[in-house]
Amino acid sequence: MKYTKKVLKNGLKVVTISGLSTNAVTMAVYVRGGFRFDFKDRPGISHFAEHIVFNTTKSSPKFNNLAQAVESYGGWRDAFTWIEHQEHTIHLPKDNLEDGLKLLMGTVFEPHVSNSEIQKEKGVIEEEILRNKADPSRAIWDYAWFPLFFRGTNLARPYSGTSKNISLISKPDVELFISKYFQPENAVVLVAGDFKPSFIQKVVDKYSEKDKRSYKKENIVSLTPKNDNHVFVHIDPSYYQTSLSVGIKTVPFDSPLKYRFDVLKEMLAGYFSAPLIQKLRDEGGLIYTWISFHDNLSDTGYLFLNVTVAHENVNQVASIILQEFKRFADGKFSNGEIEMAKSHLAGSILVNTETGQDYVRWYGLQELLNPLHVVSVEDKISLYKKITNSEIRDSAKLFTKDNIFIAAIGKADKAFLLKLI
């Protein structure tokens, strides 16, 4: 595998990951334009812009043409908006690389914004909002975790906005957001597969020559959440289960300490044999699935365990999880648990970094958020191995009660949860 990167005259960074043994090619544009950048009076505008950019280009304003352009080759397209960024991806046979790359560049940097497309997409996003509301494991993000952890900031709300927010979005709103954030200097293009890197440069250079837009870098307003409230319960008796997230505040994306919390995340609930999962699932029969998650932003981070459980078991499950958090805070875990977590992390990285898509996702956010300290697969595994047991125990002290956040949606007793911390 060969990794190269180049910054073009217009500020666009181009990353190529070549020499992969595959007949496919994956290409993506990462844009620093997530929902933390929404205009104050237009919540959901970043996600709305993602939909518009995904659908059309000026040279091909009909969605069917864009879909057919990729699908006729057996490929697929995808787009995603998160807190800090957006991803726009195309995956198709390597023989069609140039066509796919031109299409991707066109959709991201030359989108076609029309009133008819705006109105149509309002209906599509409304359906997405309803889908997310229908499932407590999805809804907990928008209606419990974000309102809790980011309380007092513009992130304490659904990432896509509400139905009312969406109804207010206009063509000028979308055009303004695109003009501010979908700029070459605010993006990274990544291409992974089996090709000559020089070929990619030539294709992108063709586009770069005609893109001479000026760009004023937006200053990121630091998040200052009001973390005085550590429990948030969104009551909704219509759900069959309650979704529960218990987590802690960690560190920003560029902090070297984040690797310690990756290890702690694995120790907490990263695999079936983790002690906590054994208690909840195999011994208690209290959960079916779970997610352990560690997210690092420019200025903060969070680590949590999410489970979806029967309403009547919420108190018991929350108590067991908090007992495990206390065990971590007290450092009452073995060296063997630490080594197991490190081994699992290293092995998971190796078995899950095989395709072009894997490599694009590995490097995309790093190149966008922390380009001076991009870590390879091998380097990251080495970093995990070098973390000492004492360093893990030191970071585990953040599992203390004054740094714990509990969010729930469904049926939960807030007073009981407050007593736990």
VEXRODREN-42566 format. One record per residue (C-alpha): x, z, y. Coordinates in steps of 0.001 Angstrom, whole numbers, padded with zeros to 6 digits, always signed. Each point is the difference from the previous one (the first is absolute). Example, Ala and Ser with C-alpha at 12.3 -4.5 7.8 and 13.67 -1.06 7.14 Angstrom:
+012300+007800-004500 +001370-000660+003440 
//
This chain:
+000000+000000+000000 +001328-000969+003451 -001247+001713+003163 +000493-001636+003388 -001482+000459+003453 +000210-001808+003292 -001488+000581+003435 -001161-003208+001675 +000263-000789+003708 -003584+001068+000593 +000625+003398-001618 -001666-000711-003325 +001851+001576-002916 +000134-002088-003195 +000894+001704-003293 +000610-001942-003207 +000207+001476-003483 +001193-002832-002205 +001348-000538-003496 -002978+001600-001744 -000905-001329-003444 -003521-001210+000738 -002053-003141+000527 -001923+001669+002813 +000855+000819+003580 -001406+002833+002101 +000097-000139+003775 -001297+002507+002523 -000025+000814+003677 +000138+003679+000939 -001334+000665+003501 +000367+003247+001950 -003688+000068+000862 -001808+002608-002080 -002985+002034+001080 +002043+002553+001941 +000313-002853+002539 -003753-000496+000414 -001170-000163+003580 -001519+003321+001027 -003410-001516+000662 +000100-002345-003025 +000553+001978-003218 +000374-002369-002935 +001440-002884+002035 +003237-000211-002034 -001886-000312-003286 -002391-002502+001590 +002946-002072+001229 +001423+000044-003543 -003204-001623-001271 +000048-002684+002705 +003681-000780-000557 -000595-000206-003758 -002777-002531+000370 +001098-002819+002256 +002756-001871+001833 -000263-002297+002992 +000903-002971-002182 -002513+000952-002679 -002830+002099+001465 -002220+000068-003086 +000509+002809-002507 -000679-002211-003022 +002909-002250+000921 +002401+002953+000077 -001279+001401-003254 +000158-003356-001722 +003500-000634+001317 +001306+002900-002094 -002517+000164-002817 +000385-003671-000870 +003540+000893-001122 -001198+002997-002003 +001229+002467+002626 -001624+002811+001961 -000005+001523+003476 -000415+003576+001139 +000069+002077+003182 +000075+003726+000646 -000074+002330+003013 +001401+003516-000030 +001010+002591+002585 +003202-001618+001287 -000160-003570-001228 -001768-003010-001443 +001067-002099-002970 -000981-003663-000425 +001049-001424-003375 -000091-003308-001893 +001026-000381-003659 +000247-003432-001620 +002221-002265-002182 +003496-000475+001387 -000449-003782+000168 -002582+000600+002738 +002167+002401+001977 +000205-002093+003186 -003755-000556+000181 -000649+003694-000508 +002542+001084+002595 -001399-002373+002614 -003492+001285-000703 +001116+003633+000259 +001815-000564+003290 -003012-001846+001365 -002513+002696-000905 +002070+002833+001477 +001426-001640+003110 -002573-002726+000756 -003376+001448-001019 -003208-001692+001080 -002317+002473+001726 -003579-001127+000522 -003257+001740+000845 -001602-001269-003207 +002846+001437-002081 -000261+003317+001865 -003727+000296-000744 +000391-000977-003651 +002810+002467-000546 -002043+002864+001450 -002280-000350-003023 +002938-000117-002412 +001586+003135+001465 -003344+001790-000010 -000136-000614-003762 +003551+001349-000339 -000985+003143+001915 -003007+000516-002287 +002162-000498-003108 +002488+002602+001185 -002785+002450+000793 -001566-000440-003446 +002994+001394-001912 +001127+003560+000836 +003580-000745-001112 +000106-002738+002669 -002130+001772+002585 +002186+003101+000052 +002667-001852+001974 -002276-001054+002848 -002406+002900+000118 +002058+003040-001046 +003798-000401-000257 +000594-002002+003200 -002366+002196+002077 +001829+003080-001298 +003667-000940+000041 -000151-002134+003174 -002496+002160+001864 +000115-000618+003743 +001568-003468-000292 -001380-003528-000290 +000728+000079-003751 -002642+002668-000670 -002571-002637-000939 -000662-002894-002421 +002802-002594+000069 -002542-002817+000329 -002086+001752+002628 -003698+000700-000369 -002868-002484-000086 -000618+000733+003684 +003675-000568+000847 -000028-003351-001787 -003134-001169+001803 +001814+000348+003357 +003056-002116-000897 +000154-003317+001857 +002122-003143-000086 +002115+001177+003000 +000654+003315-001795 +001377-001785-003064 +002025-002459+002072 +001545+002836+001999 +001007+001969-003090 +001523-003092-001623 +001893-000919+003170 +001445+003522+000251 +000987+000609-003623 +000173-003257-001966 +003268-000929+001630 +003233-001171-001699 +001999+002978+001300 -002607+002330-001469 +000063-001492-003493 +002075-000613-003121 -000372-002997-002320 +001029+000583-003624 +000254-002596-002767 +000877+000887-003605 +000524-002257-003007 +002349-002673-001324 +001135-002251+002877 +002873-000704+002377 -000097+002389+002984 +001127-002803+002315 -003192-001900-000813 -002136+002901+001226 +001976+000206+003214 -000618-003691+000691 -003749+000290-000513 -000303+003080+002201 +002332-001448+002618 -002391-002947+000391 -002733+002419+000933 +002299+002156+002131 +000928-002908+002232 -003588-000437+001187 -000717+003706+000419 +001315+001041+003392 -002445+002780+000863 +001308+002861+002075 -000240+003442-001566 -000086+003432+001569 +000672+002693-002569 -002701+002647-000124 +001135+003606+000173 -001416+002087-002813 -001917+003008+001241 +001046+002965-002137 -002745+001611-002015 -000719+003609+000933 -002725+001076-002425 -001782+003305+000532 +001026+001524-003313 -001661+003354+000688 -002812-000920-002406 +001188-000203-003614 -003280-000603-001856 -002494-002810+000527 -003113-000528-002115 -002290-003001+000361 -003241+000900-001748 -001738-002895-001732 -002275+001037-002899 -000671-003630-000918 +003306-000189-001912 +000150+000861-003688 +003432+001551+000487 +002116+001586+002706 +003321-001511+001049 +002594+002632+000872 +003394-000437+001653 +002501+002840+000344 +003185-000787+001861 +002767+000967+002387 +001667-001393+003096 +003429-001499-000773 +002445-002192+001961 +000166-003381+001825 +000955-003328-001569 +003603+000080+001223 +000721+003544-001202 +002427+000256-002943 -001987+003058-001109 -002860-002237-001116 +001784-000656-003303 -000226+003686-000851 -003755-000107+000504 -000221-003057-002254 +001487+002152-002736 -002387+002860+000791 -002935-002415-000110 +001023-001002-003517 +000427+003611-001052 -003440+000836+001359 -002048-002725-001673 +002037-003147-000545 -000628-000315-003726 -002170+001228-002883 +002440+002690-001109 +000255+001664+003425 -000971+003682-000413 -002820-000237+002547 -001546-003042-001686 +000257+001751-003357 -001976+002927+001405 -002642-002146+001681 -000471-002742-002564 +001301+000729-003469 -000611+003749-000018 -002916+000344+002402 -001828-003301-000440 -000716+000158+003734 +001183-003429+001193 +000265-003520-001319 +002249-001725+002532 +002173+001087+002921 +002313-001405+002650 +003154+001604+001376 +000988-001698+003245 +002782+000302+002578 -000358-001958+003238 +002613-000080+002779 -000794-001255+003498 +002222-000475+003049 -000485+003580+001148 -001532+002007-002846 -000801-000062-003709 -002304+001526-002575 -000009+000622-003727 -003161+000743-001943 -001703+000135-003351 -003460-001576-000180 -002470+000625-002816 -003686-000810-000436 -001909+002695-001870 -003473+001225-000868 -001526+001942+002889 -000183+003191-002017 +003730-000108-000775 +001329-000419+003543 +000801+003670+000552 +001773+000352-003336 +002051-003180+000481 +000952+000906+003567 +001103+003461-001150 +002218-001435-002739 +001574-002501+002407 +000697+002703+002586 +001615+002151-002686 +002346-002892-000712 +000760-000396+003697 +000915+003695+000131 +002244-000411-003041 +001814-002786+001826 +000293+002006+003220 +001471+002917-001958 +002458-002304-001766 -001277+001044-003424 +000670-003284-001736 +002760-000838-002426 +002984-002275+000397 -001475-001959-002895 -003104-000797+002078 +002195-001342+002776 +002015-002170-002381 -003183-001290-001635 -001362-001034+003400 +003245-001751+000955 +000115-001818-003316 -003618-001073+000301 +000540-001258+003553 +003075-002020-000975 -001665-001474-003051 -003198-000819+001906 +001974-001846+002653 +001801-002097-002603 -003071-000946-002038 -002115-000678+003092 +002486-002111+001946 +000089-003224-001999 -001984-002674+001837 +000291-001636+003388 -003049+001917+001118 +001694+003276-000960 +003105-000848+002023 -001989-001080+003047 -001845+003323+000005 +003223+001900-000592 +001766-001430+003033 -002844-000945+002345 -000839+003351+001530 +003654+001058+000086 +000985-003078+001997 -002934+000540+002358 +000259+003751+000617 +003638+000913-000678 +002082-003209-000051 +003347+001708+000575 -000291+002031-003191 -001506-002321-002608 +000482+001407-003498 +000297-002156-003119 -001465+000889-003379 +003384+001126-001283 +000778+001997+003154 -003308+001842-000105 +000473+001001-003628 +003458+001258+000932 -001466+002006+002898 -002470+001698-002320 +002746+000899-002457 +002136+001560+002729 -002710+002405+001177 +000952+003487-001115 -002307+002561-001554 +000570+002342+002940 -001050-002755+002430 -003227-000510-001945 -000703+003725+000090 +000693+000101+003727 -002470-002843+000740 -002589+001491-002357 -000379+002877+002463 -002258-002339+002017 -002674+000516-002674 -000732+003283+001742 -003561+000833+001095 +000504-000650+003716 +000963-003616-000823 -002788-000747-002494 -002963-002265+000777 -003156-000255-002123 -002476-002854+000453 -003154-000576-002041 -002961-002353-000007 -003088+000595-002093 -001008+003608-000652 +002515+002749+000766 -000046+003536+001360 +002146-000026+003144 +000038+003793+000219 +001382+000268-003536 +002672-002603+000672 +001030+001820+003175 +000472+003189-001985 +002418-001801-002317 +002436-000580+002857 
//
